[in-house]
Amino acid sequence: MKKTVIIGASTNPSRYAYLAAEMLSERQIPIVPVGIKTGVVFDNEILNIREKPAVKDVDTVTLYLGPQNQLEWYDYILSLKPKRIIFNPGTENPEFEKLAKKNGIETWEACTLVLLSTGQY
């Protein structure tokens, strides 16, 4: 299945990263939440991004970090070797998208919630 790493994961139910975790979990898509804050979302512990946790067999990275907060994580995200990175609204970053494409990673400027709702995920 499309294992998805959620960068910028949150335990706050009003955050889009939380809603994405919920929708992915409801569809039985495996998630790996990664963020700065600790906690658990849908039976998955949020891994500390500062520790750059290794994750294998990543299909998708869905980003919930603004472009100003992405730079220090470029290498880490690329090291996950995802098939695609979804740049959710507000996370669009032409520089990082170009770098991802150079590394053979597909980039989508899209909303994970909409993709899931419309069966395009």
ZITA-V203266 format. One record per pair of residues at least 4 apart in sequence whose C-alpha atoms are under 7 Angstrom apart, sorted by the first residue. I is the first residue (numbers start at 0). GAP is how many residues later the second one is. If there is no record, write none. Layout:
i->I gap->GAP
i->I gap->GAP
This chain:
i->0 gap->28
i->1 gap->27
i->1 gap->28
i->1 gap->57
i->1 gap->58
i->2 gap->26
i->2 gap->27
i->2 gap->28
i->2 gap->55
i->2 gap->56
i->2 gap->57
i->3 gap->26
i->3 gap->27
i->3 gap->28
i->3 gap->54
i->3 gap->55
i->3 gap->56
i->3 gap->57
i->3 gap->58
i->4 gap->26
i->4 gap->27
i->4 gap->28
i->4 gap->29
i->4 gap->55
i->4 gap->56
i->4 gap->57
i->5 gap->26
i->5 gap->27
i->5 gap->28
i->5 gap->55
i->5 gap->56
i->5 gap->57
i->6 gap->26
i->6 gap->27
i->6 gap->28
i->6 gap->54
i->6 gap->55
i->6 gap->56
i->6 gap->57
i->6 gap->58
i->7 gap->9
i->7 gap->26
i->7 gap->27
i->7 gap->55
i->7 gap->56
i->7 gap->57
i->8 gap->8
i->8 gap->9
i->8 gap->24
i->8 gap->25
i->8 gap->26
i->8 gap->37
i->9 gap->5
i->9 gap->7
i->9 gap->8
i->10 gap->7
i->10 gap->28
i->10 gap->29
i->10 gap->30
i->11 gap->6
i->12 gap->5
i->12 gap->6
i->14 gap->4
i->15 gap->4
i->16 gap->4
i->16 gap->47
i->17 gap->4
i->18 gap->4
i->19 gap->4
i->19 gap->92
i->19 gap->93
i->20 gap->4
i->20 gap->10
i->21 gap->4
i->21 gap->20
i->22 gap->4
i->23 gap->4
i->23 gap->5
i->24 gap->4
i->24 gap->5
i->24 gap->17
i->31 gap->12
i->32 gap->11
i->32 gap->12
i->32 gap->13
i->32 gap->14
i->33 gap->12
i->33 gap->13
i->33 gap->14
i->33 gap->15
i->34 gap->11
i->34 gap->12
i->34 gap->13
i->34 gap->14
i->35 gap->12
i->35 gap->13
i->37 gap->8
i->37 gap->10
i->38 gap->6
i->38 gap->7
i->39 gap->4
i->39 gap->5
i->39 gap->6
i->40 gap->4
i->46 gap->6
i->48 gap->4
i->51 gap->24
i->54 gap->25
i->55 gap->24
i->57 gap->22
i->57 gap->23
i->57 gap->24
i->58 gap->23
i->58 gap->24
i->58 gap->25
i->59 gap->22
i->59 gap->23
i->59 gap->24
i->59 gap->25
i->60 gap->21
i->60 gap->23
i->60 gap->24
i->60 gap->25
i->61 gap->23
i->61 gap->24
i->61 gap->25
i->62 gap->23
i->62 gap->24
i->62 gap->25
i->62 gap->28
i->63 gap->24
i->63 gap->27
i->64 gap->4
i->64 gap->5
i->64 gap->26
i->65 gap->4
i->65 gap->24
i->65 gap->25
i->66 gap->24
i->66 gap->25
i->66 gap->26
i->69 gap->4
i->72 gap->4
i->73 gap->4
i->74 gap->4
i->75 gap->4
i->77 gap->22
i->81 gap->23
i->82 gap->22
i->82 gap->23
i->83 gap->21
i->83 gap->22
i->83 gap->23
i->84 gap->21
i->84 gap->22
i->84 gap->23
i->85 gap->21
i->85 gap->22
i->85 gap->23
i->85 gap->24
i->86 gap->4
i->86 gap->5
i->86 gap->21
i->86 gap->22
i->86 gap->23
i->87 gap->4
i->87 gap->21
i->87 gap->22
i->87 gap->23
i->87 gap->24
i->88 gap->21
i->88 gap->22
i->91 gap->17
i->92 gap->4
i->93 gap->4
i->94 gap->4
i->95 gap->4
i->96 gap->4
i->96 gap->10
i->97 gap->4
i->98 gap->4
i->99 gap->4
i->99 gap->5
i->100 gap->4
i->100 gap->5
i->100 gap->6
i->110 gap->4
i->111 gap->4
i->112 gap->4
i->113 gap->4
i->114 gap->4
i->114 gap->5
i->114 gap->6
i->115 gap->4
i->115 gap->5
